[in-house]
Amino acid sequence: MPLIVSRANLTQDWDELITTYWTAWSSPLQAVGELTFAHLGEGNDAEKTALADVKKSLRQAAESDQNIIWLKCHDTESGRIVAGGMYHIHHSNPYRAGAPRVEAKWFPEGSEMRLLAEEFYTQLWAWRGRMMGDRHVCGNALWALPEYRSQGATELIMDEFVRHKDALGMEGYLEATDMGFELYQRYGFVAVARPHMSFSEVKGRSAQGRRLIHDIQAHPVWIMWRPAGGEYRDGETVLPWEGKPRHTKL
């Protein structure tokens, strides 16, 4: 398949790129996506508004920080953007003083979805200040349209991600759902933690809220790490935040 990976142009590619990002999270729907994107998969005007808001906020972040890298995978035959990814290069750890307070402003204040999203991300990001080194690359997004999965698109994105990371001589981190776990392993990422998510007891919890909590707890997100250069050996490679090798697998 004639697929090519390159840096995304924040003007020419942006609308199509982020639309593919949203579409990929919509199929299949996962609890992580539903807590990250308001109205995901609803197919209504509220979803269109939420997508427009995501496009605007992500572009503003990318334009304000040259260390945020967006990649696109382009099908030269169809002319479509079919996959993409984003990673953030850090020259100091922004979480060293602790993760900032999470405000899930994409949901209404006081809503059940906002409270769930804030509890989820507070727990997920709590590990960052403890484990992340000062110089590191954090993988924040990787996706492919459903019809382009298992066609090599995400592998091409990962090729460029790890090439750039290793050229910088930096270690890498990412948070992986079950869908991406095996792919990341093939690229030298090692599972180092699997945070257990707990949520506040709320009287009158909705069926949707119970479903999301069950899904998150049944399919928790893995914390994964790749040393600078990618060379890892169980029982030998020192985990920087531990100061010693790991002798037992998760």
C-alpha positions in Angstrom: 0.0 0.0 0.0 1.5 3.4 -1.0 1.6 5.1 2.4 3.9 7.9 3.3 4.5 9.5 6.7 5.5 13.2 7.1 5.0 16.1 9.5 1.5 17.4 9.4 1.0 21.0 8.1 -1.0 22.8 10.7 -2.9 24.8 8.1 -3.4 22.5 5.1 -3.8 19.2 6.9 -5.4 20.1 10.2 -9.1 19.7 9.5 -8.7 16.3 7.8 -6.0 15.1 10.3 -8.0 15.7 13.4 -11.2 14.4 11.8 -9.4 11.1 11.2 -8.3 11.2 14.9 -11.9 11.6 16.1 -13.2 8.9 13.7 -10.6 6.4 14.8 -11.6 6.9 18.5 -15.3 6.5 17.5 -14.7 3.0 16.1 -14.7 1.1 18.3 -15.9 3.3 21.2 -13.7 2.9 24.2 -14.2 4.4 27.7 -10.9 6.3 27.5 -12.2 8.0 24.3 -15.6 8.8 25.7 -13.9 10.5 28.7 -11.5 12.4 26.5 -13.9 13.7 23.8 -17.3 15.0 24.6 -20.2 13.5 22.6 -17.9 11.0 20.8 -19.8 8.8 18.4 -23.2 10.4 19.0 -23.6 11.6 15.4 -25.4 14.8 16.2 -24.8 18.5 16.3 -23.3 18.3 19.8 -20.6 16.0 18.4 -19.9 18.4 15.5 -19.4 21.2 18.0 -17.2 19.1 20.2 -15.0 18.1 17.3 -14.6 21.7 16.2 -13.6 22.7 19.8 -11.0 19.9 19.8 -9.6 21.0 16.5 -9.2 24.6 17.8 -7.7 23.7 21.2 -5.2 21.2 19.8 -4.1 23.6 17.0 -3.6 26.4 19.5 -1.4 24.1 21.6 0.7 23.0 18.6 1.1 26.5 17.3 2.4 27.7 20.7 4.9 24.9 21.2 7.3 23.8 18.5 8.1 20.6 20.5 4.6 19.2 19.9 5.0 17.1 16.8 2.0 15.9 14.7 2.6 13.3 12.0 0.3 12.3 9.2 0.2 9.1 7.1 -0.9 9.8 3.6 -2.3 7.3 1.1 -0.8 8.5 -2.2 -3.4 6.6 -4.3 -6.6 7.9 -2.6 -5.1 11.2 -1.6 -6.4 10.8 2.0 -4.9 11.2 5.4 -5.5 7.7 6.9 -3.5 7.7 10.1 -1.6 10.0 12.4 0.2 10.5 15.6 1.4 13.1 18.0 4.3 13.3 20.5 5.8 15.9 22.7 9.5 16.5 23.2 10.4 17.6 26.8 13.7 19.1 27.8 12.5 19.3 31.4 9.8 17.4 33.2 6.7 19.5 33.4 5.3 17.1 36.0 8.3 17.2 38.4 6.3 19.3 40.9 3.3 17.1 40.4 0.7 16.7 37.8 -1.4 19.9 37.3 -5.0 19.8 38.5 -7.1 18.3 35.8 -10.1 20.3 34.6 -12.2 18.4 32.0 -13.7 21.6 30.6 -15.0 19.7 27.6 -17.8 18.6 29.8 -20.3 20.8 31.7 -19.1 21.8 35.2 -20.5 19.5 37.8 -21.6 16.9 35.3 -21.1 13.2 35.9 -18.9 12.9 32.8 -16.7 15.8 33.9 -16.2 14.3 37.4 -15.3 10.9 35.9 -12.9 12.4 33.4 -11.1 14.4 36.1 -10.8 11.4 38.4 -9.5 9.3 35.5 -6.9 11.7 34.3 -5.7 12.7 37.8 -4.9 9.0 38.5 -3.5 8.3 35.1 -1.1 11.2 35.2 -0.1 10.9 38.8 2.9 8.6 37.8 4.4 11.1 35.4 6.3 13.3 37.9 7.7 10.2 39.6 8.8 8.2 36.6 9.5 10.6 33.8 13.1 11.9 33.4 13.8 15.5 32.6 14.7 14.8 29.0 12.1 12.6 27.4 9.6 12.2 24.6 6.0 11.5 25.5 3.8 9.7 22.9 0.3 11.2 23.2 -1.6 9.9 20.2 -1.5 7.2 17.6 -4.4 6.1 15.4 -5.5 4.8 12.0 -8.9 4.8 10.3 -10.7 1.5 10.8 -10.2 0.4 7.1 -6.4 1.1 7.3 -5.7 -0.9 10.5 -3.3 -3.8 10.1 -2.1 -2.2 6.8 1.1 -0.8 8.1 0.1 2.8 8.7 0.6 2.9 12.5 3.9 1.0 12.1 5.1 3.8 9.7 4.1 6.4 12.3 6.0 4.5 15.0 9.1 4.1 12.8 9.3 7.9 12.6 8.5 8.4 16.3 11.2 6.1 17.6 13.7 7.3 14.9 13.3 10.9 16.1 13.3 9.9 19.8 16.5 7.9 19.4 18.2 10.7 17.3 17.5 13.0 20.3 19.0 10.5 22.7 15.9 10.6 24.9 13.9 8.0 26.7 10.2 7.6 25.8 6.9 7.2 27.6 3.4 6.6 26.6 0.0 5.4 28.0 -1.4 2.5 26.1 -4.8 1.0 25.8 -5.2 -2.7 24.9 -5.5 -1.8 21.2 -2.0 -0.4 21.0 -0.2 -2.5 23.6 1.3 -5.2 21.4 2.4 -2.7 18.7 4.3 -0.6 21.3 6.0 -3.7 22.6 7.3 -4.5 19.2 9.0 -1.1 19.2 10.8 -1.7 22.4 8.3 -0.1 24.9 8.1 -2.0 28.2 5.1 -2.0 30.5 6.2 -0.5 33.8 2.9 0.2 35.6 -0.8 -0.5 35.2 -2.6 2.0 37.5 -5.7 0.7 39.2 -8.5 3.3 38.7 -10.9 3.9 41.6 -13.8 6.3 41.4 -15.9 8.1 44.0 -19.0 6.5 45.3 -21.9 8.6 43.9 -25.5 8.2 44.8 -27.7 7.7 41.7 -24.8 6.9 39.3 -26.2 6.7 35.8 -26.1 3.5 33.7 -23.6 5.3 31.4 -21.3 6.2 34.3 -21.4 2.6 35.6 -20.6 1.3 32.2 -17.6 3.6 31.8 -16.2 2.8 35.2 -16.6 -1.0 34.5 -14.8 -0.6 31.2 -11.9 1.5 32.6 -11.4 -1.0 35.5 -11.7 -4.0 33.2 -9.3 -2.6 30.6 -6.9 -0.3 32.5 -4.3 1.8 30.6 -0.7 0.6 30.6 2.2 2.9 31.4 5.1 2.1 29.0 8.7 3.2 28.8 11.5 2.9 26.3 15.1 3.7 27.3 17.2 6.0 25.2 18.4 4.0 22.2 15.8 1.3 22.8 18.0 -1.3 24.3 16.2 -3.0 27.2 17.0 -6.2 29.0 14.9 -7.5 31.9 16.9 -7.7 35.1 19.8 -5.7 33.6 18.5 -2.3 32.3 18.3 0.2 35.2 14.9 1.9 35.5 15.9 5.5 36.2 13.1 6.2 38.6 13.9 3.1 40.6 17.7 3.3 40.4 17.9 -0.4 39.7 16.8 -3.1 37.2 13.4 -4.8 37.3 13.4 -8.4 38.2 9.7 -9.3 37.9 7.4 -8.7 34.9 4.0 -7.1 35.3 
